[in-house]
Amino acid sequence: MSLSNIGKLAAVYALVQLVDFKDANNVAVVRQIYVGVQAACWVVMLYIFIRIKMARNKVEVQALKPPGFGADPNEDPAPYTTTVEEYHLQELQALMGKLAIPTMIVNLIFYKWQLIPPLCMQCLLNPQQVMDNNLFNIYIKGISEKEYPIPWDQTNPMDFGKMFAQQGKDAHIKKQKEKSLKEMRAANLKAIKADKKLQ
């Protein structure tokens, strides 16, 4: 999570402390806002899904399998061949998972303990997840997909080494991976450009 997002969360939390949630009307307002924000996020993702299917981009590209939970950060992810459409659908599915799991947890917390702050936090986090995603930039903002060559950066939840400066052998391995990723992205971008010229 970036420092800017942490700052936003801190600001929301501070504002929440100023509201009297013993008042049932205030609780009702927060619940309505929460439901509206979550619904809006899922509507946006449904729209992205429709746009992906309408685009029918069947250009074949090379991608990397995302790291699984507990995966070795020094292990090279396996490359595989897919299409732009399939890759975007996989990324959309991953985004849905990132939204669904925290939302279910927050709903459970509210149901069990009637805690309001988690609802407020989720009103910020879920829209941020959607708007920070490359799919949002491509299919909502209309930015060319050439600006986001496949494969996209993947987050390994167990790769705590990224939180610290890497040196020596780790830095060398990281540099080799970045070079390989750059070459793969260049090849995919070339394939996409060639397909655009043929159309």
PAZAPA-4460 file (N, C-alpha, C; in steps of 0.05 Angstrom, whole numbers, plus 32768, in hexadecimal, padded with zeros to 4 digits):
% residues 199
    n_x    n_y    n_z   ca_x   ca_y   ca_z    c_x    c_y    c_z   seq   type   mol
   8011   7FE8   8000   8000   8000   8000   8012   8019   8000     1      M     A
   800C   802C   7FEF   801C   8044   7FED   8018   8057   8005     2      S     A
   802B   8069   8008   8028   807C   801E   8010   808E   801B     3      L     A
   800A   8095   8002   7FF2   80A6   7FFD   7FD9   8099   8006     4      S     A
   7FD7   807E   8000   7FBF   806F   8008   7FBD   806D   8027     5      N     A
   7FD4   8069   8034   7FD4   8068   8051   7FCB   8083   805C     6      I     A
   7FD4   8099   8050   7FCB   80B3   8058   7FAE   80B7   8056     7      G     A
   7FA2   80AE   803F   7F86   80B0   803B   7F76   80A0   8050     8      K     A
   7F80   8087   8056   7F73   8077   806A   7F73   8084   8085     9      L     A
   7F8A   8090   808C   7F8D   809E   80A5   7F7A   80B6   80A7    10      A     A
   7F76   80C4   8091   7F64   80DB   8090   7F47   80D1   8094    11      A     A
   7F40   80BB   8086   7F25   80B0   8089   7F20   80A7   80A5    12      V     A
   7F33   809A   80B1   7F31   8090   80CC   7F2D   80A7   80E0    13      Y     A
   7F3C   80BD   80DB   7F3A   80D4   80ED   7F1E   80E1   80EB    14      A     A
   7F13   80E2   80D2   7EF9   80ED   80CE   7EE3   80DC   80DC    15      L     A
   7EE7   80C1   80DA   7ED4   80AF   80E5   7ED2   80B3   8103    16      V     A
   7EE8   80BA   8110   7EE8   80BD   812D   7ED8   80D6   8136    17      Q     A
   7ED3   80E8   8123   7EC3   8100   8129   7EA5   80FC   8127    18      L     A
   7E9D   80E5   811C   7E80   80DF   8118   7E75   80CE   812F    19      V     A
   7E5E   80D6   8138   7E51   80C7   814D   7E41   80AF   8141    20      D     A
   7E4C   8097   8144   7E3F   8080   8138   7E2C   8073   814C    21      F     A
   7E27   8080   8162   7E11   8077   8174   7DF6   8080   8169    22      K     A
   7DF8   8093   8157   7DE0   809D   8149   7DDA   808A   8132    23      D     A
   7DC2   807E   8133   7DBB   806A   811F   7DBA   8076   8103    24      A     A
   7DB3   8090   8101   7DB2   809D   80E7   7DCD   809F   80DA    25      N     A
   7DE2   80A4   80EA   7DFD   80A5   80DF   7E06   808A   80D5    26      N     A
   7DFF   8075   80E4   7E06   805A   80DC   7DF8   8053   80C2    27      V     A
   7DDF   805A   80C0   7DCF   8055   80A7   7DDC   8062   808F    28      A     A
   7DE5   807B   8093   7DF1   808A   807D   7E0B   807C   8074    29      V     A
   7E1C   8074   8087   7E35   8067   8080   7E2F   804C   8071    30      V     A
   7E1B   803E   807B   7E14   8024   806E   7E0B   8029   8051    31      R     A
   7DFC   803E   804C   7DF2   8044   8031   7E09   804C   801F    32      Q     A
   7E1B   805C   802A   7E33   8064   801A   7E44   804C   8013    33      I     A
   7E48   803A   8027   7E58   8022   8024   7E4C   8010   800E    34      Y     A
   7E32   800B   800F   7E25   7FFB   7FFC   7E27   8007   7FE0    35      V     A
   7E23   8022   7FDF   7E24   8030   7FC5   7E40   802E   7FB8    36      G     A
   7E55   8032   7FC9   7E71   8031   7FBF   7E78   8015   7FB5    37      V     A
   7E70   8001   7FC4   7E77   7FE5   7FBC   7E68   7FDE   7FA2    38      Q     A
   7E4F   7FE6   7FA1   7E3F   7FE1   7F89   7E4B   7FEF   7F70    39      A     A
   7E55   8007   7F74   7E61   8016   7F5E   7E7A   8008   7F54    40      A     A
   7E8A   7FFD   7F67   7EA3   7FEF   7F5F   7E9C   7FD7   7F4E    41      C     A
   7E87   7FC8   7F56   7E80   7FB0   7F47   7E73   7FB6   7F2C    42      W     A
   7E65   7FCD   7F2B   7E5A   7FD6   7F11   7E71   7FDD   7EFE    43      V     A
   7E85   7FEB   7F08   7E9C   7FF2   7EF8   7EAA   7FD9   7EED    44      V     A
   7EAD   7FC5   7EFF   7EBA   7FAC   7EF6   7EA9   7F9D   7EE2    45      M     A
   7E8F   7F9E   7EE5   7E7D   7F91   7ED1   7E80   7F9F   7EB6    46      L     A
   7E82   7FBA   7EB7   7E86   7FC9   7E9E   7EA1   7FC2   7E91    47      Y     A
   7EB6   7FBF   7EA1   7ED0   7FB7   7E97   7ECE   7F9C   7E8A    48      I     A
   7EC0   7F8A   7E96   7EBC   7F6F   7E8B   7EAF   7F70   7E70    49      F     A
   7E9A   7F80   7E6E   7E8C   7F83   7E54   7E9F   7F8F   7E3F    50      I     A
   7EAE   7FA3   7E47   7EC1   7FAF   7E34   7ED6   7F9C   7E2A    51      R     A
   7EE0   7F8B   7E3C   7EF4   7F77   7E35   7EE8   7F63   7E20    52      I     A
   7ED0   7F5A   7E26   7EC3   7F47   7E13   7EBD   7F54   7DF8    53      K     A
   7EB6   7F6D   7DF9   7EB0   7F7B   7DE0   7EC9   7F80   7DCF    54      M     A
   7EE0   7F84   7DDD   7EF9   7F8A   7DCE   7F02   7F71   7DBF    55      A     A
   7EFD   7F59   7DCA   7F05   7F40   7DBC   7F22   7F41   7DB2    56      R     A
   7F33   7F48   7DC4   7F50   7F4A   7DBD   7F5C   7F2E   7DBF    57      N     A
   7F60   7F21   7DA9   7F6A   7F06   7DA8   7F88   7F04   7DA2    58      K     A
   7F96   7F1A   7DA4   7FB3   7F1A   7D9F   7FC0   7F09   7DB4    59      V     A
   7FD1   7EF7   7DAC   7FDF   7EE5   7DBE   7FF8   7EF3   7DCA    60      E     A
   7FFA   7EF1   7DE5   8010   7EFE   7DF3   801C   7EEA   7E07    61      V     A
   8034   7EF0   7E10   8041   7EE0   7E25   803B   7EED   7E40    62      Q     A
   8033   7EDD   7E53   802E   7EE7   7E6E   803C   7ED6   7E83    63      A     A
   803B   7EDE   7E9C   8047   7ECF   7EB1   8032   7EC8   7EC6    64      L     A
   8033   7EAF   7ECF   8020   7EA6   7EE3   8025   7EB6   7EFD    65      K     A
   800F   7EC1   7F09   8013   7ED1   7F22   801E   7EC0   7F38    66      P     A
   802F   7ECB   7F4A   803A   7EBC   7F60   8024   7EB4   7F73    67      P     A
   8026   7E9B   7F7C   8012   7E91   7F90   801A   7E9A   7FAC    68      G     A
   8008   7E95   7FBF   800E   7E9C   7FDB   8025   7E8B   7FE5    69      F     A
   8039   7E98   7FF0   8050   7E89   7FFA   8064   7E82   7FE6    70      G     A
   8062   7E8D   7FCD   8075   7E86   7FB8   8090   7E93   7FBD    71      A     A
   80A5   7E86   7FB4   80C0   7E90   7FB7   80C3   7EA8   7FA5    72      D     A
   80CA   7EBF   7FB0   80CD   7ED7   7F9F   80E4   7ED5   7F8B    73      P     A
   80F7   7EC3   7F8F   810D   7EC0   7F7D   8107   7EAB   7F67    74      N     A
   80F0   7E9F   7F69   80E8   7E8B   7F55   80DC   7E98   7F3D    75      E     A
   80E5   7E91   7F25   80DB   7E9D   7F0D   80BF   7E93   7F07    76      D     A
   80AB   7EA5   7F04   8090   7E9C   7EFD   808F   7E90   7EE1    77      P     A
   807E   7E7C   7EDE   807D   7E6E   7EC5   806F   7E7E   7EAF    78      A     A
   807B   7E81   7E98   806E   7E90   7E82   8059   7E7E   7E74    79      P     A
   8045   7E8A   7E69   8031   7E7C   7E5A   8025   7E8E   7E45    80      Y     A
   8019   7E81   7E30   800D   7E90   7E1A   7FEF   7E94   7E1F    81      T     A
   7FE6   7EAC   7E1B   7FCA   7EB2   7E1E   7FC3   7EC8   7E0A    82      T     A
   7FAA   7ED2   7E0B   7FA2   7EE8   7DFA   7F9E   7F01   7E0C    83      T     A
   7F9E   7F18   7E00   7F99   7F30   7E0F   7F7F   7F2F   7E1E    84      V     A
   7F6A   7F25   7E10   7F50   7F23   7E1C   7F50   7F11   7E35    85      E     A
   7F5C   7EFA   7E32   7F5D   7EE7   7E49   7F6E   7EF2   7E60    86      E     A
   7F83   7F00   7E59   7F94   7F0C   7E6E   7F85   7F21   7E7D    87      Y     A
   7F76   7F32   7E6F   7F67   7F47   7E7C   7F51   7F3C   7E8D    88      H     A
   7F44   7F26   7E84   7F2F   7F19   7E93   7F3B   7F0D   7EAD    89      L     A
   7F53   7F02   7EAB   7F60   7EF7   7EC3   7F67   7F0D   7ED7    90      Q     A
   7F70   7F24   7ECC   7F76   7F3A   7EDE   7F5C   7F45   7EEB    91      E     A
   7F47   7F45   7EDC   7F2D   7F4E   7EE7   7F24   7F3B   7EFD    92      L     A
   7F27   7F21   7EF8   7F20   7F0E   7F0D   7F30   7F12   7F26    93      Q     A
   7F4A   7F17   7F23   7F5C   7F1C   7F3A   7F53   7F35   7F49    94      A     A
   7F4B   7F4A   7F3A   7F41   7F63   7F46   7F28   7F5E   7F56    95      L     A
   7F16   7F4D   7F4B   7EFD   7F47   7F59   7F03   7F39   7F74    96      M     A
   7F17   7F27   7F73   7F1F   7F19   7F8C   7F2A   7F2C   7FA1    97      G     A
   7F39   7F40   7F97   7F45   7F53   7FAA   7F2F   7F64   7FB7    98      K     A
   7F19   7F68   7FA9   7F03   7F78   7FB5   7EF1   7F67   7FC5    99      L     A
   7EEB   7F4E   7FBC   7ED7   7F3E   7FC9   7EDF   7F35   7FE5   100      A     A
   7EF8   7F2B   7FE7   7F00   7F20   8001   7F00   7F35   8018   101      I     A
   7F0D   7F4D   8014   7F0C   7F61   8029   7EF0   7F6A   802F   102      P     A
   7EDF   7F6C   801A   7EC3   7F75   801E   7EB4   7F61   802F   103      T     A
   7EB8   7F47   802A   7EAA   7F33   803B   7EB4   7F34   8058   104      M     A
   7ECE   7F39   805C   7ED9   7F3A   8077   7ECD   7F52   8086   105      I     A
   7ECC   7F69   8078   7EC1   7F82   8084   7EA3   7F7E   808A   106      V     A
   7E94   7F71   8078   7E78   7F6C   807D   7E74   7F5B   8096   107      N     A
   7E86   7F47   8099   7E84   7F35   80B0   7E8A   7F44   80CA   108      L     A
   7E9E   7F55   80C9   7EA6   7F65   80E0   7E8E   7F77   80E9   109      I     A
   7E82   7F83   80D5   7E6B   7F95   80DB   7E53   7F85   80E6   110      F     A
   7E4F   7F6E   80DA   7E38   7F5D   80E3   7E3C   7F53   8100   111      Y     A
   7E56   7F4C   8107   7E5B   7F41   8121   7E5E   7F56   8137   112      K     A
   7E6C   7F6D   8130   7E72   7F80   8145   7E68   7F9C   813F   113      W     A
   7E5B   7FA0   8128   7E4F   7FBB   8121   7E65   7FD1   8121   114      Q     A
   7E7D   7FCA   8118   7E92   7FDD   8115   7E90   7FED   80FC   115      L     A
   7E90   8008   80FE   7E8C   8019   80E7   7EA6   8020   80D8   116      I     A
   7EBD   8025   80E7   7ED5   802D   80D8   7EDD   801B   80C1   117      P     A
   7EDC   8000   80C4   7EE3   7FEF   80AD   7ED2   7FF5   8094   118      P     A
   7EB8   7FFB   8098   7EA7   8002   8081   7EB2   801B   8073   119      L     A
   7EB9   802F   8083   7EC3   8048   8078   7EDD   8044   8069   120      C     A
   7EEF   8033   8074   7F09   802E   8067   7F04   8020   804C   121      M     A
   7EF1   800D   804C   7EEC   7FFE   8033   7EE0   8010   801E   122      Q     A
   7ED3   8025   8026   7EC8   8039   8013   7EDE   8047   8004   123      C     A
   7EF6   8047   800F   7F0D   8053   8002   7F1E   803E   7FF4   124      L     A
   7F23   8027   8001   7F35   8013   7FF7   7F2B   8006   7FDD   125      L     A
   7F12   7FFE   7FDC   7F08   7FF0   7FC4   7F09   8001   7FAB   126      N     A
   7EFE   801A   7FAC   7F01   802B   7F94   7F1E   8030   7F8C   127      P     A
   7F2F   8032   7FA0   7F4C   8036   7F9A   7F57   801E   7F8C   128      Q     A
   7F4F   8006   7F94   7F58   7FEE   7F87   7F50   7FED   7F6A   129      Q     A
   7F37   7FF5   7F65   7F2C   7FF5   7F4A   7F3A   800A   7F38   130      V     A
   7F3D   8023   7F43   7F48   8039   7F33   7F66   8036   7F2E   131      M     A
   7F74   8027   7F40   7F91   8023   7F3C   7F97   800D   7F29   132      D     A
   7F83   7FFD   7F21   7F87   7FE6   7F10   7F8A   7FEF   7EF3   133      N     A
   7F9C   7FE1   7EE4   7FA0   7FE7   7EC8   7F87   7FE5   7EB7   134      N     A
   7F76   7FD2   7EBE   7F5D   7FCF   7EAF   7F4C   7FE8   7EB0   135      L     A
   7F4B   7FF5   7EC7   7F3C   800E   7ECA   7F48   8023   7EB7   136      F     A
   7F62   8025   7EB6   7F6F   8038   7EA4   7F69   8033   7E87   137      N     A
   7F69   8019   7E80   7F65   8012   7E63   7F48   8015   7E5B   138      I     A
   7F35   800A   7E6B   7F19   8008   7E62   7F07   801E   7E6D   139      Y     A
   7F10   802C   7E81   7EFF   8043   7E8B   7F0C   805D   7E83   140      I     A
   7F26   8061   7E88   7F33   807A   7E80   7F39   807B   7E63   141      K     A
   7F3A   8064   7E55   7F3F   8064   7E39   7F5C   8066   7E31   142      G     A
   7F6E   8061   7E44   7F8B   8062   7E3E   7F92   8049   7E2D   143      I     A
   7FA3   804D   7E19   7FAA   8037   7E07   7FB7   8020   7E17   144      S     A
   7FB0   8007   7E10   7FBB   7FF0   7E1D   7FD9   7FEE   7E18   145      E     A
   7FE3   7FFC   7E03   7FFF   7FFC   7DFE   800F   8008   7E15   146      K     A
   8001   8019   7E25   800E   8025   7E3C   8011   8011   7E53   147      E     A
   8004   7FFA   7E51   8004   7FE6   7E66   800A   7FCA   7E5A   148      Y     A
   8023   7FC7   7E50   802A   7FAE   7E43   8029   7F96   7E56   149      P     A
   801E   7F80   7E4B   801D   7F67   7E5A   8038   7F5A   7E5B   150      I     A
   8040   7F4D   7E70   8032   7F48   7E8A   8034   7F60   7E9D   151      P     A
   801F   7F64   7EAD   8020   7F7A   7EC0   802E   7F70   7ED9   152      W     A
   8036   7F84   7EEA   8043   7F7D   7F03   8030   7F6D   7F15   153      D     A
   803B   7F58   7F21   802B   7F48   7F33   8036   7F4A   7F4F   154      Q     A
   8023   7F4B   7F62   802B   7F4E   7F7E   802C   7F32   7F8C   155      T     A
   8043   7F2B   7F96   8046   7F13   7FA6   8041   7F1A   7FC3   156      N     A
   802B   7F10   7FD0   8026   7F17   7FEC   803B   7F0F   8000   157      P     A
   804C   7EFC   7FF8   8061   7EF3   800A   807C   7EFF   8004   158      M     A
   807E   7F10   7FF0   8097   7F1B   7FE8   809D   7F34   7FF9   159      D     A
   80A4   7F2F   8012   80AA   7F46   8024   80C4   7F54   801D   160      F     A
   80D4   7F47   800D   80EE   7F53   8005   80EA   7F6D   7FF6   161      G     A
   80D3   7F71   7FE9   80CE   7F89   7FDA   80CC   7FA1   7FED   162      K     A
   80C7   7F9C   8006   80C4   7FB2   8019   80DF   7FBE   8021   163      M     A
   80F5   7FB0   801A   810F   7FB8   8021   8121   7FBA   8009   164      F     A
   8136   7FC9   800A   8149   7FCC   7FF4   8157   7FB1   7FF0   165      A     A
   8158   7FA8   7FD7   8165   7F8F   7FD1   8181   7F94   7FC8   166      Q     A
   8193   7F83   7FD1   81AF   7F87   7FCB   81BB   7F6C   7FC3   167      Q     A
   81D4   7F6D   7FB7   81E2   7F55   7FB0   81D4   7F43   7F9D   168      G     A
   81D2   7F29   7FA4   81C6   7F15   7F92   81A9   7F1A   7F8C   169      K     A
   819A   7F23   7FA1   817D   7F29   7F9D   8179   7F3F   7F89   170      D     A
   818A   7F53   7F8A   8188   7F69   7F77   818E   7F60   7F5B   171      A     A
   81A2   7F4E   7F58   81A9   7F44   7F3E   8193   7F33   7F32   172      H     A
   8186   7F23   7F43   8170   7F12   7F39   8159   7F24   7F31   173      I     A
   8153   7F39   7F41   813D   7F4B   7F3B   8143   7F59   7F20   174      K     A
   815C   7F61   7F1B   8163   7F6F   7F03   815F   7F5D   7EEA   175      K     A
   8166   7F43   7EED   8163   7F30   7ED7   8145   7F2C   7ED1   176      Q     A
   8134   7F2A   7EE6   8118   7F27   7EE3   810B   7F3F   7ED4   177      K     A
   8114   7F57   7EDC   810A   7F6F   7ED0   8111   7F71   7EB2   178      E     A
   8129   7F68   7EAC   8132   7F67   7E90   8121   7F54   7E7F   179      K     A
   811C   7F3C   7E8B   810C   7F28   7E7D   80EF   7F32   7E79   180      S     A
   80E4   7F3F   7E8E   80C9   7F49   7E8D   80C7   7F5F   7E78   181      L     A
   80DB   7F70   7E77   80DB   7F85   7E63   80DB   7F7B   7E47   182      K     A
   80EB   7F66   7E42   80EC   7F59   7E27   80D1   7F4D   7E20   183      E     A
   80C4   7F40   7E34   80AA   7F33   7E2F   8095   7F48   7E28   184      M     A
   8096   7F5E   7E37   8082   7F74   7E32   8087   7F80   7E16   185      R     A
   80A0   7F83   7E0F   80A6   7F8F   7DF4   809C   7F7D   7DDE   186      A     A
   809F   7F62   7DE1   8095   7F4F   7DCD   8076   7F4F   7DCC   187      A     A
   8069   7F51   7DE3   804C   7F52   7DE3   8042   7F6C   7DD6   188      N     A
   804F   7F82   7DDC   8047   7F9B   7DD1   804A   7F9B   7DB3   189      L     A
   8060   7F8F   7DA9   8064   7F8D   7D8C   804E   7F7C   7D7F   190      K     A
   8045   7F67   7D8C   802F   7F56   7D81   8015   7F66   7D80   191      A     A
   8010   7F76   7D95   7FF7   7F86   7D95   7FF7   7F9B   7D80   192      I     A
   800E   7FA8   7D7C   8011   7FBD   7D67   800D   7FB1   7D4C   193      K     A
   8019   7F99   7D48   8017   7F8B   7D2E   7FFA   7F84   7D28   194      A     A
   7FEB   7F7C   7D3D   7FCF   7F75   7D39   7FBE   7F8E   7D32   195      D     A
   7FC5   7FA4   7D3E   7FB6   7FBD   7D39   7FBA   7FC6   7D1C   196      K     A
   7FD2   7FC1   7D11   7FD8   7FC9   7CF5   7FC8   7FB8   7CE2   197      K     A
   7FC4   7F9E   7CE9   7FB6   7F8C   7CD7   7F98   7F92   7CD6   198      L     A
   7F8E   7F9E   7CEA   7F71   7FA4   7CEB   7F69   7FBB   7CDA   199      Q     A
***
